Amino acid sequence: MSQPNSETIPPSRSGRSAQDVSVEAARSAGRLIRERFLTEKEVRFKGRADIVTDVDLAAERIILDLVQEEYPDFSILSEESSPVETGSPFRWVIDPIDGTRNFAEGIPHFCVVVALARDDQTVLGVTYDPIKEETFTAEAGKGAFLNGEPMSVSDRGEIPDCVLSFDLGYYDDKAATALDMIRHLWPGFQTMRLLGSSALGMAYAAAGRVDLYFHHSLSPWDSASGLLLAREAGGNVVDRQGNDANLFTPSVIVSSQRLIDRFLEATDGLAWRQG
């Protein structure tokens, strides 16, 4: 699908590009997260399996302070704060730690998401892994990069040759249908990875580290950067019915269009694909 042109993004109040601001925000938050990774944390439950730590909140504050200083007129949608609506078509979409459960348990697989959307389309996306110090970046119409090097989705063409990835999320009934779908497909693919960070799962699909990633129920801050990373890396992101996904689409399938088509064919009629 066509993406808005990132050239329409105005410079920041200090004259910097939105990408520079985004990368600085993600890496600044990442430094704090890395320092606190193996320290004691305050953990609060938002749901049965949905947690937030004091580090999430502190990292979010670092990001918000910077983006609001540089772009005071832009709206904000961030996981741990109330939305800020300014009337601007531009909106920052932020997840200070995607994969908080991994972070809290001492599993080194989580990331920071700082993305910029115009209406319901992402025009700039940064996914930063503070442990591996890997920065996945994309701007609409300018390609996708990992630490400055171009990246692309998998060039495999058939599901039996593929490494698939997904995460369970917080909706038990939908997770159960995903597990049923995997049982239906097995052994018709190489192996499966549950990574515990949907934003990194989408980034890994964009970089060809996994061949296809899917999830049944994401929030905008989970998928915002991954939507653009995948498309700028030569792939696509669709929902469970095969329609192009946008910022507010809960379900995602991320891969090359060829593998997406093969996956849709292989899962036609299964419960996970419904609704």
C-alpha positions as CSV (number, residue, x, y, z in Angstrom):
1,M,0.0,0.0,0.0
2,S,1.1,3.6,-0.5
3,Q,2.5,5.5,2.5
4,P,2.4,9.3,3.2
5,N,5.6,11.1,2.3
6,S,7.8,11.8,5.3
7,E,8.9,15.0,3.6
8,T,5.7,16.5,5.0
9,I,7.0,16.2,8.6
10,P,8.0,19.7,9.7
11,P,11.4,20.3,11.5
12,S,11.4,20.4,15.3
13,R,11.4,23.6,17.3
14,S,15.2,23.5,17.4
15,G,15.4,22.8,13.7
16,R,16.2,19.0,14.0
17,S,14.5,16.3,11.9
18,A,11.8,14.2,13.4
19,Q,14.0,11.1,12.9
20,D,16.8,12.6,14.9
21,V,14.4,13.5,17.7
22,S,12.9,10.0,17.7
23,V,16.2,8.2,17.8
24,E,17.5,10.4,20.6
25,A,14.3,9.8,22.6
26,A,14.5,6.1,22.1
27,R,18.2,5.8,23.0
28,S,17.9,8.1,26.0
29,A,15.1,6.0,27.4
30,G,17.1,2.9,26.5
31,R,20.1,4.0,28.6
32,L,17.9,4.2,31.7
33,I,16.3,0.8,30.9
34,R,19.7,-0.8,30.4
35,E,21.0,0.6,33.7
36,R,17.9,-0.7,35.5
37,F,17.6,-4.1,33.8
38,L,19.0,-6.3,36.5
39,T,18.0,-4.0,39.5
40,E,15.0,-4.3,41.8
41,K,11.9,-2.9,40.2
42,E,8.4,-1.8,41.4
43,V,5.9,-3.9,39.5
44,R,2.2,-3.2,39.2
45,F,-0.5,-5.3,37.5
46,K,-2.8,-3.6,35.0
47,G,-4.5,-6.9,34.2
48,R,-4.1,-10.7,34.8
49,A,-0.8,-10.8,32.9
50,D,-0.3,-7.2,31.9
51,I,2.3,-5.4,34.1
52,V,4.0,-2.0,34.3
53,T,7.2,-1.1,36.2
54,D,8.5,2.1,37.6
55,V,11.1,1.9,34.8
56,D,8.4,2.0,32.2
57,L,7.1,5.2,33.7
58,A,10.5,6.8,34.0
59,A,11.5,5.9,30.5
60,E,8.2,7.2,29.2
61,R,8.8,10.5,30.9
62,I,12.2,10.9,29.2
63,I,10.6,10.3,25.8
64,L,7.7,12.6,26.4
65,D,9.8,15.5,27.7
66,L,11.9,15.4,24.6
67,V,9.2,15.1,21.9
68,Q,6.9,17.6,23.6
69,E,9.8,20.1,23.8
70,E,10.7,19.7,20.2
71,Y,7.1,19.3,18.8
72,P,4.7,20.9,21.2
73,D,1.9,21.0,18.7
74,F,1.8,17.2,18.0
75,S,-0.7,14.9,19.6
76,I,0.6,12.0,21.7
77,L,-0.6,8.4,22.2
78,S,1.6,6.6,24.8
79,E,1.0,3.3,26.6
80,E,1.3,4.5,30.2
81,S,-0.2,8.0,29.9
82,S,-3.5,9.7,29.0
83,P,-3.7,10.7,25.3
84,V,-2.8,14.3,24.4
85,E,-5.0,15.7,21.5
86,T,-3.9,18.9,19.9
87,G,-5.8,18.9,16.7
88,S,-2.6,18.2,14.7
89,P,-2.7,15.5,12.1
90,F,0.6,14.3,13.5
91,R,0.7,12.0,16.6
92,W,3.6,10.6,18.5
93,V,3.0,6.9,19.4
94,I,5.2,5.6,22.2
95,D,5.8,2.4,24.1
96,P,8.6,3.0,26.7
97,I,9.1,-0.8,27.1
98,D,7.5,-3.3,24.8
99,G,8.1,-6.6,26.4
100,T,7.8,-5.4,30.0
101,R,7.3,-9.0,31.3
102,N,10.6,-10.0,29.8
103,F,12.2,-6.9,31.3
104,A,10.8,-7.6,34.7
105,E,11.8,-11.3,34.7
106,G,15.4,-10.6,33.6
107,I,15.0,-11.8,30.0
108,P,17.0,-9.6,27.7
109,H,14.4,-9.2,24.9
110,F,12.4,-5.9,24.9
111,C,12.5,-2.6,23.2
112,V,11.5,1.1,23.1
113,V,9.1,2.3,20.4
114,V,9.0,5.9,19.2
115,A,6.9,6.4,16.1
116,L,5.2,9.3,14.4
117,A,1.9,8.9,12.6
118,R,-0.1,11.2,10.3
119,D,-3.7,10.3,10.9
120,D,-3.8,6.5,10.8
121,Q,-0.6,5.9,8.9
122,T,2.9,5.7,10.4
123,V,5.4,8.1,8.7
124,L,8.4,7.5,10.9
125,G,9.2,4.6,13.1
126,V,12.0,3.7,15.6
127,T,12.3,0.4,17.5
128,Y,15.3,0.3,19.8
129,D,16.7,-2.7,21.6
130,P,18.7,-1.3,24.5
131,I,20.4,-4.6,25.4
132,K,21.7,-5.4,21.9
133,E,21.9,-1.7,21.0
134,E,20.1,-2.3,17.8
135,T,18.1,0.6,16.2
136,F,15.5,-0.3,13.6
137,T,14.4,2.8,11.7
138,A,12.2,3.7,8.8
139,E,10.8,6.8,7.2
140,A,8.0,6.7,4.6
141,G,9.4,6.4,1.2
142,K,13.1,6.2,2.4
143,G,13.6,2.5,3.2
144,A,14.2,0.6,6.4
145,F,17.5,0.2,8.3
146,L,19.1,-1.7,11.1
147,N,21.9,0.3,12.7
148,G,22.1,2.3,9.5
149,E,22.3,-0.7,7.1
150,P,19.4,-1.5,4.8
151,M,17.2,-4.4,5.8
152,S,14.6,-6.4,4.0
153,V,11.9,-9.0,4.7
154,S,12.5,-12.7,4.1
155,D,12.9,-13.9,0.5
156,R,11.6,-17.4,1.3
157,G,8.5,-18.2,-0.7
158,E,6.8,-21.1,1.0
159,I,5.5,-21.7,4.6
160,P,7.2,-25.1,5.0
161,D,10.6,-23.4,4.7
162,C,9.8,-20.7,7.3
163,V,10.4,-19.7,10.9
164,L,7.1,-18.3,12.2
165,S,6.7,-16.1,15.3
166,F,3.8,-14.8,17.4
167,D,3.0,-13.8,20.9
168,L,0.1,-14.8,23.2
169,G,-1.0,-11.3,24.3
170,Y,-3.6,-10.6,27.0
171,Y,-6.7,-12.2,25.5
172,D,-6.9,-15.8,26.5
173,D,-9.6,-16.9,24.0
174,K,-7.7,-15.4,21.1
175,A,-4.4,-16.8,22.2
176,A,-6.0,-20.2,22.4
177,T,-7.1,-20.0,18.7
178,A,-3.6,-19.0,17.8
179,L,-2.3,-22.1,19.5
180,D,-4.9,-24.2,17.7
181,M,-3.8,-22.7,14.4
182,I,-0.2,-23.6,15.1
183,R,-1.2,-27.2,15.8
184,H,-3.1,-27.2,12.6
185,L,-0.1,-26.0,10.6
186,W,2.5,-28.2,12.3
187,P,4.7,-29.8,11.0
188,G,4.2,-27.6,7.9
189,F,6.8,-25.1,8.9
190,Q,10.4,-25.1,10.2
191,T,9.9,-23.9,13.8
192,M,8.1,-21.4,16.0
193,R,9.3,-18.5,18.2
194,L,7.3,-16.8,20.9
195,L,9.5,-13.7,21.7
196,G,7.5,-11.8,24.3
197,S,7.8,-8.4,22.4
198,S,5.4,-7.8,19.6
199,A,7.3,-4.7,18.4
200,L,10.5,-6.6,18.2
201,G,8.7,-9.5,16.5
202,M,7.5,-7.1,13.8
203,A,11.0,-5.6,13.5
204,Y,12.5,-9.1,13.2
205,A,10.1,-9.9,10.4
206,A,11.0,-6.6,8.7
207,A,14.7,-7.6,9.0
208,G,14.1,-11.2,7.8
209,R,15.2,-12.7,11.1
210,V,11.9,-14.5,11.3
211,D,10.0,-15.1,8.1
212,L,6.5,-14.2,9.3
213,Y,5.1,-12.7,12.5
214,F,1.4,-12.6,13.5
215,H,-0.6,-11.3,16.4
216,H,-4.3,-11.2,17.1
217,S,-4.7,-8.1,19.4
218,L,-2.2,-5.2,19.4
219,S,-2.5,-1.6,20.6
220,P,-1.2,1.2,18.4
221,W,2.0,1.6,20.4
222,D,2.8,-2.1,19.9
223,S,2.6,-2.0,16.1
224,A,3.2,1.7,15.1
225,S,6.9,1.4,14.2
226,G,6.6,-2.2,12.8
227,L,3.9,-1.2,10.3
228,L,6.4,1.1,8.6
229,L,9.5,-1.0,9.1
230,A,7.9,-3.9,7.3
231,R,6.6,-1.9,4.4
232,E,9.8,0.0,3.9
233,A,11.7,-3.3,4.0
234,G,9.7,-4.6,1.0
235,G,7.0,-6.4,2.9
236,N,3.5,-5.7,4.1
237,V,1.3,-5.8,7.2
238,V,-2.3,-7.1,6.9
239,D,-5.0,-8.0,9.4
240,R,-6.4,-11.5,9.9
241,Q,-8.7,-11.1,6.9
242,G,-5.9,-10.0,4.7
243,N,-6.8,-6.3,4.6
244,D,-4.0,-3.7,4.8
245,A,-3.4,-2.8,8.4
246,N,-3.1,0.7,9.8
247,L,-2.2,2.2,13.2
248,F,-5.6,1.2,14.8
249,T,-5.8,-2.3,13.3
250,P,-5.6,-4.9,16.2
251,S,-4.5,-8.0,14.3
252,V,-1.4,-8.2,12.2
253,I,0.4,-10.6,9.8
254,V,3.9,-9.3,8.9
255,S,6.0,-10.6,6.1
256,S,6.5,-10.4,2.3
257,Q,3.3,-10.3,0.4
258,R,4.0,-13.7,-1.1
259,L,4.4,-15.4,2.3
260,I,1.3,-13.5,3.6
261,D,-0.7,-14.9,0.8
262,R,0.6,-18.4,1.5
263,F,-0.2,-18.1,5.2
264,L,-3.7,-16.9,4.4
265,E,-4.2,-19.9,2.1
266,A,-2.9,-22.3,4.7
267,T,-5.1,-20.9,7.5
268,D,-8.3,-20.3,5.6
269,G,-11.4,-21.2,7.6
270,L,-9.6,-21.5,11.0
271,A,-11.0,-19.8,14.1
272,W,-8.0,-17.4,14.5
273,R,-8.8,-15.9,11.1
274,Q,-12.4,-15.0,12.1
275,G,-13.6,-11.8,13.7
